[in-house]
């Protein structure tokens, strides 16, 4: 039957069978090699495939197959053949990180122990503000544009976050990514099966290596074919699946200027930086589909302000059941935490910040006065601004 997945019926044996596959080289003929099941593409050898329309169409179809039904991950060697541009961008980002640390505004990484690394949220607009010409040279990369289009089609939206992991920085736990990967297992279980299957088509995960990353520096640990597990958003936190990941993941060293892209449903985790002196720096790209938006622009802030006193009244009079009040909130308020400004609205106690709907429910439970709710809503809105 349709509906949600049952967490109790998720099979490790079925998961293992999926991830024990071998990459078929006939599905990635333009790759220069397949390393640990991961196709490697040498970007300087792809000029025709990236610029000639029919050849580009074939390349994008190949990459879509790799990311969807293949191993779920690919590497672009020398995505930035001119690493001088990369070095200039690195310098700008290092300066911005230093400025934020000095001002106390840097929030660090929501996956790591405080002080273990540096995270520069909203790195995309910050680079453009600092040096628009450098921004154009850095993001004007046709290979990266091609892989984004291969998975998401045209009209995608780019976001980026710089992550610097110092020697001694610990590995992450295996996880899946945005969207359902940023929900608790309990919340994810409430989504129907088709939402689990479709969510991976809404984003593409990528990372640009801003320095050489030998394995000892902890490049991303990856489990090819794990994106094929339909229940993976419910299982990745379970101990037996975490143990399987740790026993079977692969890691590829990267050179400065390389890039790796993978399906967000792929089980993956940043590795431990066991090097003696490498501060591993990557630009983490999260690229979003054009289709994750509503048709109409709605001023939900204003609706919430108008609705909240009525909810207080209905709750006080017992005129509406709690489920009815919750349904009204769901219709009025924004129930999703993203996009937001993670500098000023960081995740607290989880992977996602509080949503507008969460704030409204919390206020109703606490019987917050409407004036106090309006102030809280103003603060919420202010935190989320670019």
SERO-4910 file (N, C-alpha, C, O; in steps of 0.05 Angstrom, whole numbers):
BEGIN
 pado doro    nc1    nc2    nc3   cac1   cac2   cac3    cc1    cc2    cc3    oc1    oc2    oc3
  Unk    A     17    -24      0      0      0      0     17     25      0     40     25      9
  Unk    A      6     47    -10     20     72     -9     19     83     19      8     70     38
  Unk    A     30    107     23     33    118     50     62    120     56     79    121     38
  Unk    A     69    121     82     96    124     90    110     97     92     98     76     93
  Unk    A    137     99     93    153     75     99    151     67    128    149     85    145
  Unk    A    151     42    134    151     32    161    180     28    170    194     11    160
  Unk    A    190     44    189    218     42    197    225     14    207    249      6    205
  Unk    A    206     -1    217    212    -27    229    217    -48    207    227    -70    214
  Unk    A    209    -43    183    212    -63    162    236    -57    143    240    -72    124
  Unk    A    252    -37    149    275    -30    132    297    -51    136    305    -57    159
  Unk    A    306    -62    114    324    -86    115    353    -78    109    358    -67     88
  Unk    A    371    -85    128    399    -81    123    409    -99    101    427    -91     85
  Unk    A    398   -123     99    406   -142     78    400   -130     50    416   -132     32
  Unk    A    376   -118     47    369   -106     22    387    -83     15    394    -79     -8
  Unk    A    393    -67     36    411    -44     32    439    -54     23    451    -42      5
  Unk    A    449    -75     36    475    -85     29    476    -95      0    495    -91    -14
  Unk    A    454   -108     -8    453   -118    -36    454    -96    -56    467    -98    -76
  Unk    A    441    -73    -50    442    -50    -68    471    -39    -70    480    -33    -92
  Unk    A    484    -37    -47    510    -23    -47    533    -41    -54    556    -32    -56
  Unk    A    528    -67    -59    549    -85    -68    551    -86    -98    566   -102   -109
  Unk    A    536    -70   -112    538    -69   -141    565    -58   -150    580    -46   -134
  Unk    A    571    -62   -175    595    -52   -188    588    -33   -210    570    -39   -226
  Unk    A    601    -11   -212    595      9   -233    600     -3   -260    621    -14   -265
  Unk    A    580      0   -278    582    -10   -305    596     11   -322    585     33   -326
  Unk    A    620      5   -333    635     25   -349    620     34   -374    625     55   -385
  Unk    A    602     17   -384    587     25   -408    567     47   -402    557     60   -420
  Unk    A    561     52   -376    543     73   -369    557    100   -366    544    121   -363
  Unk    A    584    100   -366    599    125   -363    623    124   -382    646    125   -373
  Unk    A    618    123   -408    640    119   -427    659    143   -429    682    140   -438
  Unk    A    651    167   -420    668    190   -421    686    193   -396    703    211   -396
  Unk    A    682    176   -377    700    176   -353    728    166   -361    730    148   -377
  Unk    A    749    178   -350    776    169   -356    783    145   -339    801    130   -346
  Unk    A    769    141   -317    773    117   -300    750    114   -281    734    133   -277
  Unk    A    748     91   -269    729     86   -248    745     77   -224    758     56   -224
  Unk    A    744     93   -203    760     88   -179    741     82   -156    725     99   -148
  Unk    A    743     58   -145    726     50   -122    697     55   -128    682     65   -112
  Unk    A    689     48   -153    662     50   -163    654     78   -170    631     83   -178
  Unk    A    672     97   -168    665    125   -174    677    134   -201    701    132   -204
  Unk    A    660    142   -220    671    152   -245    686    178   -242    677    197   -229
  Unk    A    709    179   -255    726    203   -254    727    215   -282    732    202   -302
  Unk    A    721    241   -284    721    255   -309    743    276   -309    746    292   -290
  Unk    A    759    277   -330    781    296   -333    770    320   -348    767    319   -373
  Unk    A    764    342   -335    750    365   -347    765    376   -371    753    382   -391
  Unk    A    792    380   -369    806    391   -393    804    373   -418    809    383   -440
  Unk    A    796    348   -415    793    331   -438    764    330   -448    757    314   -465
  Unk    A    747    348   -437    718    348   -444    710    373   -459    686    380   -457
  Unk    A    727    388   -472    718    414   -483    695    411   -503    676    427   -502
  Unk    A    697    391   -521    675    388   -541    649    380   -527    628    390   -533
  Unk    A    651    361   -508    628    351   -494    614    373   -477    591    371   -471
  Unk    A    629    394   -470    618    415   -454    608    439   -471    593    456   -461
  Unk    A    615    440   -496    608    463   -513    592    457   -538    576    473   -546
  Unk    A    596    433   -549    581    426   -574    554    414   -565    553    396   -550
  Unk    A    532    426   -576    505    419   -565    499    389   -563    490    380   -542
  Unk    A    503    374   -585    495    346   -584    513    330   -565    504    313   -550
  Unk    A    539    336   -566    558    323   -548    552    330   -519    553    313   -501
  Unk    A    544    355   -513    537    363   -486    512    348   -477    510    341   -454
  Unk    A    493    345   -495    469    331   -488    475    302   -479    463    292   -460
  Unk    A    493    290   -493    501    262   -486    515    262   -459    511    244   -443
  Unk    A    533    281   -454    547    282   -429    528    286   -406    531    272   -386
  Unk    A    509    304   -409    490    309   -387    473    285   -381    466    279   -358
  Unk    A    465    270   -403    450    246   -399    467    225   -384    456    210   -367
  Unk    A    493    223   -390    510    205   -376    512    212   -347    511    194   -329
  Unk    A    516    237   -341    519    245   -313    493    241   -298    493    233   -274
  Unk    A    470    245   -311    444    241   -298    441    211   -291    431    204   -269
  Unk    A    450    193   -308    449    165   -303    467    157   -280    459    141   -263
  Unk    A    491    168   -279    510    162   -257    498    171   -231    499    156   -211
  Unk    A    486    194   -230    476    205   -205    449    192   -196    443    190   -172
  Unk    A    434    182   -215    408    171   -209    409    141   -204    404    133   -182
  Unk    A    414    126   -224    413     97   -222    441     84   -221    442     59   -216
  Unk    A    462     99   -224    489     89   -221    499     92   -193    484     90   -174
  Unk    A    525     97   -190    537     98   -163    528    122   -147    531    123   -122
  Unk    A    516    143   -160    506    166   -146    526    187   -141    519    207   -128
  Unk    A    550    184   -151    572    204   -146    591    204   -169    596    183   -181
  Unk    A    602    227   -175    623    230   -195    643    251   -187    637    269   -171
  Unk    A    667    249   -198    688    268   -192    696    282   -218    700    269   -238
  Unk    A    700    308   -217    710    325   -239    739    332   -232    744    350   -216
  Unk    A    758    318   -245    786    325   -241    791    351   -256    783    356   -278
  Unk    A    806    369   -242    814    395   -254    790    410   -264    790    422   -285
  Unk    A    769    411   -248    746    428   -254    755    457   -256    744    473   -271
  Unk    A    776    463   -240    789    489   -242    818    484   -250    835    480   -233
  Unk    A    823    484   -276    850    480   -286    868    503   -278    891    499   -272
  Unk    A    857    527   -278    871    551   -269    867    554   -239    848    566   -231
  Unk    A    885    543   -224    882    544   -195    889    572   -183    885    576   -159
  Unk    A    900    590   -200    905    617   -190    879    631   -182    878    645   -162
  Unk    A    858    626   -198    831    637   -190    822    625   -164    812    640   -147
  Unk    A    826    599   -161    819    586   -136    833    598   -112    822    602    -91
  Unk    A    859    603   -116    875    614    -94    866    642    -86    865    648    -62
  Unk    A    857    658   -105    847    684    -99    821    683    -83    816    698    -64
  Unk    A    804    664    -92    779    660    -77    784    650    -49    771    659    -30
  Unk    A    803    632    -46    810    622    -20    819    645     -2    811    646     21
  Unk    A    835    663    -13    845    685      3    821    703     13    821    712     36
  Unk    A    802    708     -5    779    724      3    763    710     25    755    722     44
  Unk    A    758    684     21    743    669     41    757    668     68    745    671     89
  Unk    A    784    665     67    799    664     92    797    691    107    794    692    131
  Unk    A    797    713     91    795    739    103    767    743    115    764    754    137
  Unk    A    746    734    102    719    736    112    715    719    137    702    728    156
  Unk    A    727    696    138    726    679    162    739    693    185    729    693    207
  Unk    A    763    705    180    777    719    201    761    743    211    760    747    236
  Unk    A    748    757    193    732    780    202    708    771    219    702    784    239
  Unk    A    695    749    212    672    740    227    681    729    254    667    734    274
  Unk    A    703    716    255    713    706    281    720    729    299    715    729    323
  Unk    A    733    750    288    740    773    304    716    788    314    717    799    337
  Unk    A    694    788    299    670    802    307    652    785    325    633    795    337
  Unk    A    659    759    326    642    741    341    617    732    328    599    720    340
  Unk    A    615    738    301    590    731    287    590    704    275    569    693    268
  Unk    A    614    691    272    615    665    259    602    644    277    607    643    301
  Unk    A    585    627    265    570    607    280    583    579    280    573    561    294
  Unk    A    604    575    264    615    548    263    598    529    247    581    538    231
  Unk    A    603    504    251    591    483    234    571    467    251    578    458    273
  Unk    A    546    465    241    526    450    257    531    420    259    517    407    273
  Unk    A    551    410    244    557    382    246    581    376    264    587    353    270
  Unk    A    595    397    273    621    392    286    623    405    313    607    423    320
  Unk    A    641    394    329    646    406    355    657    434    352    673    440    334
  Unk    A    648    452    369    656    480    367    687    482    367    700    470    384
  Unk    A    697    498    349    726    502    347    740    482    330    764    486    324
  Unk    A    727    460    322    740    440    306    744    449    277    762    439    263
  Unk    A    727    467    268    730    477    240    717    504    238    707    515    258
  Unk    A    718    515    214    706    541    208    686    537    186    691    522    167
  Unk    A    663    550    189    642    548    169    635    577    161    629    593    179
  Unk    A    635    583    136    626    609    126    600    605    112    599    596     89
  Unk    A    578    612    126    552    610    114    548    631     92    562    652     93
  Unk    A    530    627     74    523    647     54    548    656     39    551    680     33
  Unk    A    565    637     33    590    644     19    586    655     -9    603    670    -18
  Unk    A    564    648    -21    559    658    -49    556    688    -50    572    701    -64
  Unk    A    537    700    -35    535    729    -36    558    744    -24    564    766    -32
  Unk    A    571    732     -4    594    745      9    617    748    -10    631    768    -10
  Unk    A    622    728    -27    643    730    -47    637    751    -68    654    767    -75
  Unk    A    612    752    -77    604    772    -97    607    801    -86    615    819   -100
  Unk    A    599    804    -60    601    831    -48    631    839    -45    637    862    -49
  Unk    A    648    820    -40    676    826    -36    691    831    -62    708    849    -64
  Unk    A    684    816    -83    698    819   -109    681    807   -131    683    784   -137
  Unk    A    664    824   -143    645    814   -164    660    801   -188    650    782   -199
  Unk    A    682    812   -196    697    802   -219    707    773   -212    705    755   -229
  Unk    A    718    770   -188    728    744   -180    705    724   -178    708    701   -185
  Unk    A    682    734   -168    658    717   -167    652    706   -195    646    683   -198
  Unk    A    652    724   -215    645    716   -242    664    696   -253    656    677   -267
  Unk    A    690    699   -247    710    680   -257    708    653   -243    712    632   -255
  Unk    A    701    654   -218    700    629   -202    675    613   -208    676    589   -214
  Unk    A    652    626   -208    627    612   -213    620    610   -243    601    596   -250
  Unk    A    635    624   -259    632    621   -288    646    596   -298    662    598   -317
  Unk    A    639    573   -287    653    548   -293    633    530   -308    613    522   -297
  Unk    A    639    525   -333    619    511   -350    617    481   -343    595    470   -347
  Unk    A    637    469   -331    635    441   -323    616    439   -299    599    421   -298
  Unk    A    619    457   -280    601    457   -257    572    464   -265    553    452   -255
  Unk    A    569    483   -283    543    489   -293    530    465   -307    506    460   -304
  Unk    A    546    450   -321    536    426   -336    526    405   -317    505    393   -322
  Unk    A    541    399   -296    533    377   -278    508    386   -262    491    369   -256
  Unk    A    506    412   -256    481    422   -243    457    418   -261    436    410   -252
  Unk    A    461    425   -286    439    422   -305    432    393   -311    409    386   -315
  Unk    A    453    376   -310    448    348   -315    429    336   -295    412    319   -302
  Unk    A    431    345   -270    414    334   -249    388    349   -245    367    338   -240
  Unk    A    390    376   -247    367    393   -239    353    406   -263    332    418   -259
  Unk    A    365    405   -286    355    420   -309    362    449   -307    377    457   -288
  Unk    A    353    465   -325    360    494   -324    345    508   -301    328    497   -289
  Unk    A    353    533   -297    340    551   -277    345    542   -248    329    549   -231
  Unk    A    366    527   -244    373    519   -217    383    543   -201    389    564   -213
  Unk    A    385    540   -175    396    561   -158    419    551   -141    417    529   -129
  Unk    A    440    566   -141    465    558   -127    466    570    -99    460    594    -96
  Unk    A    474    554    -80    483    565    -54    509    552    -47    516    531    -58
  Unk    A    524    564    -29    551    554    -23    558    561      6    551    582     16
  Unk    A    573    542     19    583    547     46    612    536     47    617    514     40
  Unk    A    630    553     56    658    545     59    661    529     85    651    537    106
  Unk    A    676    507     84    681    491    108    711    486    109    723    476     90
  Unk    A    723    493    132    751    489    137    754    470    161    745    476    183
  Unk    A    766    447    156    770    427    177    799    424    184    816    418    167
  Unk    A    806    430    209    834    430    217    843    401    224    827    384    228
  Unk    A    870    397    226    880    372    235    867    365    262    866    382    280
  Unk    A    858    340    265    845    332    289    814    334    287    800    324    304
  Unk    A    804    348    266    776    350    262    763    322    259    773    307    242
  Unk    A    743    316    274    731    289    274    713    285    250    703    304    238
  Unk    A    709    259    244    691    252    222    662    257    229    655    256    253
  Unk    A    645    261    209    617    262    213    605    234    215    618    215    207
  Unk    A    581    232    225    566    207    222    554    207    194    549    227    182
  Unk    A    551    183    183    539    180    157    511    193    157    496    190    176
  Unk    A    504    206    135    478    219    133    470    222    104    486    220     86
  Unk    A    445    228    101    435    239     75    430    269     79    429    279    102
  Unk    A    426    283     57    425    312     59    397    323     53    377    308     49
  Unk    A    396    348     54    373    365     48    357    354     24    369    349      4
  Unk    A    331    350     26    312    362     45    307    343     69    310    351     92
  Unk    A    298    319     64    289    301     85    312    294    104    307    287    127
  Unk    A    337    296     95    359    290    112    363    311    134    377    306    154
  Unk    A    349    333    132    351    354    152    327    354    171    322    372    187
  Unk    A    311    332    169    289    328    187    296    305    206    313    288    200
  Unk    A    283    305    229    286    282    247    274    257    234    258    259    215
  Unk    A    282    234    244    271    209    233    241    208    237    226    198    220
  Unk    A    231    219    259    203    219    265    187    236    245    166    228    235
  Unk    A    199    260    238    186    277    219    187    264    191    168    264    176
  Unk    A    210    254    184    214    241    157    194    218    153    184    214    131
  Unk    A    189    203    175    171    180    173    142    189    166    126    173    157
  Unk    A    136    214    171    109    224    166    104    230    136     82    233    127
  Unk    A    126    232    121    124    238     93    117    213     77    128    191     84
  Unk    A    100    215     57     93    191     41    117    180     25    137    194     21
  Unk    A    115    156     16    137    143      2    146    159    -23    170    161    -28
  Unk    A    127    170    -38    135    184    -62    151    209    -55    168    217    -71
  Unk    A    147    221    -32    163    244    -24    192    236    -19    210    250    -25
  Unk    A    195    213     -6    222    202     -2    237    197    -28    261    202    -30
  Unk    A    222    187    -48    234    181    -73    240    206    -90    259    206   -105
  Unk    A    224    226    -87    227    250   -103    246    271    -92    256    288   -106
  Unk    A    250    270    -65    265    292    -53    293    295    -64    304    317    -65
  Unk    A    305    272    -72    333    274    -82    335    289   -108    356    299   -115
  Unk    A    312    290   -123    313    305   -149    312    335   -145    314    350   -165
  Unk    A    309    344   -120    306    373   -116    332    387   -110    333    412   -110
  Unk    A    353    372   -103    379    385    -98    402    368   -109    399    345   -114
  Unk    A    425    381   -111    450    368   -118    471    377    -99    474    401    -93
  Unk    A    486    358    -88    508    365    -69    534    365    -84    539    348   -101
  Unk    A    551    384    -78    578    385    -90    598    397    -71    591    410    -51
  Unk    A    623    393    -77    645    405    -62    668    411    -80    676    394    -96
  Unk    A    679    435    -78    702    443    -94    726    443    -75    726    456    -54
  Unk    A    747    428    -82    771    426    -65    788    451    -69    797    457    -91
  Unk    A    792    466    -47    808    490    -48    837    485    -39    853    503    -37
  Unk    A    843    460    -34    870    451    -28    873    422    -35    852    409    -40
  Unk    A    897    412    -37    900    383    -40    889    368    -16    894    376      7
  Unk    A    875    347    -21    862    332      0    869    303     -2    853    287    -12
  Unk    A    892    295      8    898    266     10    879    253     30    866    267     45
  Unk    A    877    227     28    858    212     45    861    219     75    842    220     89
  Unk    A    887    222     83    891    228    112    879    254    121    876    259    145
  Unk    A    873    272    102    861    298    109    831    296    113    818    315    122
  Unk    A    819    273    105    791    268    110    771    277     89    750    288     96
  Unk    A    777    273     63    757    280     43    732    263     48    733    243     63
  Unk    A    710    270     35    684    258     41    684    228     38    694    217     18
  Unk    A    673    214     58    669    186     56    642    181     42    623    194     47
  Unk    A    642    162     23    620    158      6    612    129      4    630    111      5
  Unk    A    587    123      1    578     95     -3    563     93    -29    539     98    -29
  Unk    A    577     87    -51    564     85    -77    539     67    -77    538     47    -64
  Unk    A    519     76    -92    494     62    -96    475     64    -72    452     54    -73
  Unk    A    483     76    -50    466     77    -26    442     96    -31    422     94    -16
  Unk    A    443    113    -51    421    131    -57    397    115    -68    374    125    -69
  Unk    A    401     90    -75    380     73    -87    362     61    -65    341     50    -72
  Unk    A    369     63    -40    353     52    -19    329     70    -14    332     93     -6
  Unk    A    305     61    -19    281     78    -17    276     88     12    265    109     16
  Unk    A    284     72     31    278     79     59    302     94     73    302     97     97
  Unk    A    321    102     57    346    112     69    344    136     87    360    139    105
  Unk    A    323    152     83    320    176    101    311    167    129    312    183    147
  Unk    A    301    143    131    293    133    157    316    116    170    317    113    195
  Unk    A    333    105    154    353     85    164    380     97    170    396     85    185
  Unk    A    387    120    158    415    128    160    425    133    188    449    132    194
  Unk    A    406    139    207    414    144    235    416    118    251    426    118    273
  Unk    A    406     96    241    405     71    256    433     59    259    449     60    240
  Unk    A    438     48    282    465     39    289    475     18    269    499     19    261
  Unk    A    458     -1    260    468    -21    242    475    -11    215    493    -21    201
  Unk    A    461     10    206    467     22    180    492     40    182    508     41    163
  Unk    A    495     54    205    520     69    210    544     50    210    564     57    198
  Unk    A    541     27    223    563      8    224    570     -3    196    593     -7    189
  Unk    A    549     -8    180    553    -18    153    568      3    136    587     -4    122
  Unk    A    560     28    139    573     49    125    603     50    132    620     52    114
  Unk    A    609     49    158    637     51    166    654     28    156    678     31    153
  Unk    A    641      5    152    655    -18    142    659    -19    112    676    -34    102
  Unk    A    643     -3     97    643     -5     68    647     21     53    648     20     28
  Unk    A    649     44     66    652     69     52    678     69     35    696     54     41
  Unk    A    679     87     16    703     92      0    711    122      3    694    139      9
  Unk    A    736    127     -1    746    155      0    766    159    -23    783    142    -27
  Unk    A    763    181    -37    782    187    -58    797    213    -51    785    232    -41
  Unk    A    823    212    -55    838    237    -51    831    256    -73    825    248    -96
  Unk    A    831    282    -67    825    303    -86    849    322    -88    864    326    -69
  Unk    A    852    334   -111    872    354   -115    859    381   -116    835    384   -123
  Unk    A    874    402   -110    863    429   -111    851    434   -139    865    430   -159
  Unk    A    827    443   -140    813    448   -165    795    425   -174    779    429   -193
  Unk    A    796    402   -160    777    381   -166    750    387   -153    748    404   -135
  Unk    A    730    374   -163    703    377   -151    689    350   -151    693    333   -169
  Unk    A    674    345   -131    658    320   -128    629    328   -126    622    347   -112
  Unk    A    612    313   -140    583    318   -139    569    292   -134    577    271   -144
  Unk    A    547    293   -118    533    269   -112    504    274   -106    496    296    -97
  Unk    A    488    253   -110    460    253   -104    457    258    -74    471    245    -58
  Unk    A    439    276    -66    436    282    -37    427    258    -20    430    258      4
  Unk    A    416    237    -33    407    214    -19    430    194    -15    426    173     -1
  Unk    A    453    199    -26    477    182    -21    485    183      8    487    205     19
  Unk    A    490    160     21    501    161     48    530    171     46    546    161     30
  Unk    A    536    191     62    562    204     60    569    217     87    551    221    104
  Unk    A    594    224     91    603    237    116    630    248    111    647    236     99
  Unk    A    635    272    122    662    283    121    681    265    138    673    255    159
  Unk    A    705    261    128    724    244    142    740    258    163    739    283    165
  Unk    A    753    243    180    770    253    201    796    264    188    808    252    171
  Unk    A    803    288    197    828    300    187    851    290    205    857    300    226
  Unk    A    865    269    195    887    256    210    914    267    201    935    256    208
  Unk    A    914    288    184    939    298    174    954    314    195    942    320    216
  Unk    A    979    320    190    995    335    209    992    365    205    996    381    224
  Unk    A    985    374    181    985    403    178    966    413    156    969    436    147
  Unk    A    947    397    147    930    405    125    904    416    136    889    401    150
  Unk    A    898    441    131    872    452    138    854    448    114    855    464     94
  Unk    A    838    427    115    822    419     92    800    440     86    782    444    103
  Unk    A    801    452     63    782    474     56    766    466     31    778    461     10
  Unk    A    740    465     34    723    459     11    700    479     10    691    489     31
  Unk    A    691    485    -14    667    501    -18    645    481    -23    644    468    -43
  Unk    A    626    479     -3    605    460     -5    581    473    -20    570    493    -11
  Unk    A    575    461    -43    554    472    -60    528    456    -55    528    432    -55
  Unk    A    507    471    -51    480    458    -50    464    473    -72    457    496    -69
  Unk    A    457    458    -92    444    470   -116    415    460   -116    410    436   -113
  Unk    A    397    479   -119    368    472   -116    353    474   -142    359    490   -160
  Unk    A    334    456   -145    316    456   -168    299    482   -169    294    494   -149
  Unk    A    291    489   -193    274    512   -197    245    506   -188    229    524   -185
  Unk    A    239    480   -183    211    473   -180    201    472   -151    178    466   -146
  Unk    A    219    478   -132    211    477   -104    198    502    -94    205    511    -72
  Unk    A    180    514   -109    169    540   -100    139    541   -106    129    527   -124
  Unk    A    125    557    -90     96    561    -95     91    579   -118    108    594   -127
  Unk    A     66    578   -129     59    595   -151     55    624   -143     63    642   -158
  Unk    A     43    629   -120     36    656   -112     55    666    -90     64    650    -73
  Unk    A     60    692    -89     75    704    -67     54    710    -45     35    724    -50
  Unk    A     59    701    -21     41    704      1     56    717     25     77    709     32
  Unk    A     44    739     35     56    752     59     47    737     84     28    744     97
  Unk    A     62    715     90     54    698    112     59    712    139     46    705    159
  Unk    A     78    730    139     83    745    164     57    760    172     49    759    195
  Unk    A     45    774    153     21    789    158     -2    771    166    -17    777    184
  Unk    A     -5    748    152    -26    729    158    -24    719    187    -43    717    201
  Unk    A      1    713    194      6    702    222     -2    723    243    -15    716    263
  Unk    A      4    748    238     -3    769    257    -33    772    259    -44    777    281
  Unk    A    -47    770    236    -76    773    236    -90    748    249   -110    751    262
  Unk    A    -78    725    245    -91    700    254    -87    694    283   -104    683    296
  Unk    A    -63    701    293    -56    692    320    -76    700    342    -83    683    358
  Unk    A    -86    725    343   -106    731    364   -131    714    362   -143    707    382
  Unk    A   -139    707    337   -162    690    334   -157    662    344   -174    650    356
  Unk    A   -133    652    340   -126    626    351   -126    626    381   -135    607    394
  Unk    A   -116    647    393   -116    649    422   -145    648    432   -151    635    452
  Unk    A   -162    663    419   -190    664    427   -203    637    424   -217    628    442
  Unk    A   -199    624    402   -212    598    397   -202    577    417   -217    560    426
  Unk    A   -175    578    422   -164    559    442   -175    564    469   -182    544    484
  Unk    A   -178    589    478   -188    596    504   -217    587    508   -225    579    530
  Unk    A   -232    589    487   -261    583    488   -266    553    483   -288    543    487
  Unk    A   -245    538    475   -249    510    469   -265    507    444   -277    485    440
  Unk    A   -266    527    427   -283    526    403   -271    511    380   -285    503    361
  Unk    A   -245    506    382   -231    490    361   -214    469    375   -202    474    396
  Unk    A   -214    445    363   -196    424    373   -167    430    367   -162    445    348
  Unk    A   -148    420    382   -120    425    377   -112    418    348    -96    432    336
  Unk    A   -123    397    338   -116    389    310   -127    410    290   -114    415    270
  Unk    A   -149    422    296   -160    443    279   -143    468    280   -138    481    260
  Unk    A   -134    475    304   -116    498    306    -90    493    291    -79    511    278
  Unk    A    -80    469    293    -55    462    280    -59    463    249    -41    472    235
  Unk    A    -82    454    240    -87    456    211    -88    485    202    -79    491    180
  Unk    A   -100    502    218   -101    531    211    -73    543    209    -67    559    192
  Unk    A    -56    535    229    -29    545    228    -14    535    203      1    551    191
  Unk    A    -18    510    196     -5    499    173    -13    514    147      3    517    129
  Unk    A    -38    523    146    -47    538    123    -36    566    122    -33    577    100
  Unk    A    -31    578    145    -24    606    147      6    610    147     16    628    133
  Unk    A     21    594    162     49    600    168     67    583    149     59    563    138
  Unk    A     92    592    147    112    578    132    121    554    149    132    558    171
  Unk    A    118    530    139    124    506    154    151    494    148    158    473    158
  Unk    A    167    509    132    194    498    125    215    518    133    211    542    131
  Unk    A    238    509    142    258    526    154    275    541    134    289    560    141
  Unk    A    275    532    109    294    542     90    279    555     66    256    548     61
  Unk    A    292    574     51    319    584     56    319    604     79    298    617     85
  Unk    A    342    607     92    345    626    114    373    636    114    390    628     98
  Unk    A    378    655    132    405    666    135    418    651    159    413    657    182
  Unk    A    435    631    152    446    614    173    466    628    191    474    617    212
  Unk    A    475    652    183    492    667    201    476    677    225    486    674    248
  Unk    A    453    687    220    437    698    242    414    680    251    402    685    272
  Unk    A    409    659    236    387    640    243    398    612    242    388    596    226
  Unk    A    418    606    258    431    579    256    413    558    268    395    563    284
  Unk    A    418    533    260    403    510    273    411    509    303    434    511    310
  Unk    A    391    505    319    396    503    348    382    477    357    358    474    355
  Unk    A    398    459    367    387    434    377    379    414    355    364    396    360
  Unk    A    389    419    331    382    402    308    395    412    283    413    428    284
  Unk    A    385    402    260    397    409    234    382    433    222    393    445    203
  Unk    A    358    439    231    343    461    219    334    481    240    328    473    262
  Unk    A    333    507    233    323    527    252    292    523    256    279    508    242
  Unk    A    282    537    275    253    537    280    239    549    256    248    569    245
  Unk    A    216    537    249    200    548    227    181    569    238    176    571    262
  Unk    A    169    584    219    148    603    227    124    589    240    113    598    259
  Unk    A    117    566    229     95    550    240    102    540    268     86    539    286
  Unk    A    127    531    272    136    522    298    134    544    318    125    540    341
  Unk    A    143    568    310    141    591    328    112    597    336    106    602    360
  Unk    A     94    595    317     66    601    322     55    580    341     39    587    359
  Unk    A     61    554    337     51    533    355     63    537    383     49    533    403
  Unk    A     88    543    384    101    547    411     88    570    426     83    569    450
  Unk    A     82    592    411     69    615    424     42    608    434     33    617    455
  Unk    A     27    592    418      0    585    426      0    567    451    -16    570    469
  Unk    A     19    548    452     21    531    475     28    547    500     17    541    522
  Unk    A     44    567    497     53    584    520     33    606    526     37    621    545
  Unk    A     11    607    510     -8    629    514      5    656    513     -1    674    528
  Unk    A     23    659    494     38    684    490     18    706    482      1    702    465
  Unk    A     21    730    494      3    752    487      9    760    458     31    758    448
  Unk    A    -12    769    443     -8    776    415     15    796    410     29    795    390
  Unk    A     18    816    428     39    835    425     66    822    427     85    829    413
  Unk    A     69    803    446     94    789    449     99    771    425    122    768    416
  Unk    A     77    758    415     81    742    391     90    759    367    107    750    352
  Unk    A     78    782    364     86    800    342    116    807    344    130    808    324
  Unk    A    125    812    369    154    818    372    171    794    365    192    797    352
  Unk    A    162    770    374    177    746    368    178    741    338    198    732    327
  Unk    A    155    746    325    154    742    296    172    762    281    184    756    261
  Unk    A    173    787    291    190    807    279    220    799    282    235    801    263
  Unk    A    226    788    305    254    779    310    260    755    291    282    754    280
  Unk    A    241    737    289    244    714    271    249    723    242    267    713    229
  Unk    A    232    742    233    235    752    206    262    766    202    275    763    181
  Unk    A    270    781    222    295    796    219    319    777    218    338    782    202
  Unk    A    319    755    233    341    736    233    344    723    206    366    715    198
  Unk    A    323    720    191    324    706    166    331    722    142    335    712    120
  Unk    A    334    749    146    340    766    123    369    763    114    386    757    131
  Unk    A    374    766     88    402    764     78    420    785     91    443    787     85
***
